[in-house]
């Protein structure tokens, strides 16, 4: 396990999330941390390469937090940013390509086929992270998007429902209770 890379990424992602230029604020760091935690758990369940999954999970939103103008295609820009960072550590080129595939295919709203267990773990963990981030999603809706309370609750419930529906069947089974608890909290 390349602890040097993982420790750097955790520190660097936190630093970028804390910058005033990060549109999403520190809430995004907690989202990314939740993705990492859930991705590790899924990697163990699915038998995926944990190192690839952890590195890709830390990097999956790097383009969005670096420059909001990259948000719409952050999955594409993030692959290049991941490559640049990992090459500075002389990381194995094959593993870089695997990380890039995970970053490219993490978005549930983009209909890309997940060809590896590692891609599946990162994509599912990204969707699952929303169940861990209900307060941040409410903050986003209320403060950033200026919605009233009813609109906020509706926004978050719709987001959670879309996220759950994006999961693989196996992850739906694993996370069904967590999803149901998050939804009942909003009722």
N, C-alpha and C positions, 0 to 999 in steps of 0.2 A: 504494500500500500504506500503510495507516494504522499506521505504526511506533509512534506515540504510544500507541495502544490496545494493540497487541501487547506492547510493553515494559511497560506498566502491568499487563496481564493476567499476564504471566510473573512479575512481581514480586509481585503480589497473590496469585496462586495459591500461590506458594512460601511467602509469609507465612502464609496460611491453613493450609497443610499443616503448617507448623512449630508451630502453636498446640497447646498441651496438650489442648485440647478436640477436636482432630481425631482421631477414633477410628482412622483408618487410618495415622496417622503419616506420616513423610516418604516412605515407600515409595509413597504415592499421588502425590506430586509426580513421582517417576520414571515412574510409570505414565502420568500426564498428559503429561509431556514425550515419552514414547515415542509416545503417540497423536498429538501434534503432528507429530513427525518422520515417522511413517508416513503421516499424513494429507497432508502436503506432498508426499511421494513419490507417493502415489496421485493427488493432484490433478493433478500433472504428467502421470502416465500416462493419466488419464481425461479431461483437458482441463477440469477443474473450476476454479471461481474460488478461487484460492489464499488470498486475503484472508479470504473467508467461512470457508473450511475451517480456517485457522489460528485465527481468533477462536473459532469454534465448538469446536474441539479443546481450546483452553485452558479454555473454559467448560463443557464437557460434564459434568463431575462437581462443579461448584462447590457445588451444594446439599449433596451428601454430605460434602464436607470442611468445610463451614460448620456443619452440624448433622446428626449421625448420625440423629436422629429423622426426617429427611427422606429417608433412604436409599431406602426402598421406592418412593417416587414422586419420586426426585431428578431424573428426566428432566422431570417436570412443573414442579416448583419451580424447577429450573434455568433454564427458559425465562423466568420472570418476573425472576429475578436477572440474567440476561443482558440483558434489556430495560432494567432499571434502570441497570445499569452503562453500557451503550452509549448510552443517552439522555443521560447526563451528558457524553458526548463529542460530542453533536450528530451522531451517526452516522446515516446515511441510513436512513429508516424501512423501506424495502423490504429493505435489507440486514439490518436488525435482524430482520425477519420470517424471512429466510433462515437466519440464525444460530439463531433460536429453533426452526425446523423441524429443523435438524441436532441441536440439543441434545435436543429432544423424541424424535427417532427414532434416537438413537445406541445404544440398548440392544438387543442381539441377542436377549435373553430376552423382550422385548416384541414381539409380532408386529405391528409397524407397517410399512407399505409405505414404502420409501424412494423418494420421488418425484423427487429431484434427484441429480445427480452429487455435489454437495456433501454431501448426507445420506449417500449411499453411502460416500464417502471417510471421513467421520467414524465411521460405524458400523463399517466394516471395519477402520479403524485402531484403534478401541477393542478389537476382538476380537484383532487382530494383536499389540497391545501385550503381551498375556499371554506371547507367545513370547519377548519381550525381558525379561520380569519373573519368570523362574522362581525366582531366589533370593528375591524378595519374596513370591511365592506360597508357597514353602516356609516362610518366616518366619511368614506369616499362619497357615498350618496348624499349625505346631509351637508357636509362642509364643502367638499370640492364641487359637487354637482348641484348644490343648492336645492335639493328636493325636500318636500315636507315629509313628516314622519310616515304617513301612509305610503307615499311614493318610495321612501327608503326601504320599508319592509317589503313592498312588492318587488322592487329592484333586486334586493338581496335574495328573496325566495326564488325569483326567476333565475338568478345567477347560479344558485345552488342546484336547482333542478337541471339546468343545462349542463352543469359540471358533472352531476351524477350520471346523466344520460350519455356523457362522453366516455365514461369508464369502460374498460373491458369487462366482460361478464364475470370474470374471476374477481376483479377488484370490486365490482358491485356487491358481490356476496360478502367480501371481507369488510366493506365499509357501509353496508346497509344501515346498521344501527346508528353509526355516527351521523349519517345523512338524516335519518329520521329524527334524531335528537336535535340537530341543528334546525330542522324545519319546525319542530314543535316549539322550540325556543322563540321562534318568530310569530307563532300563532297567538 
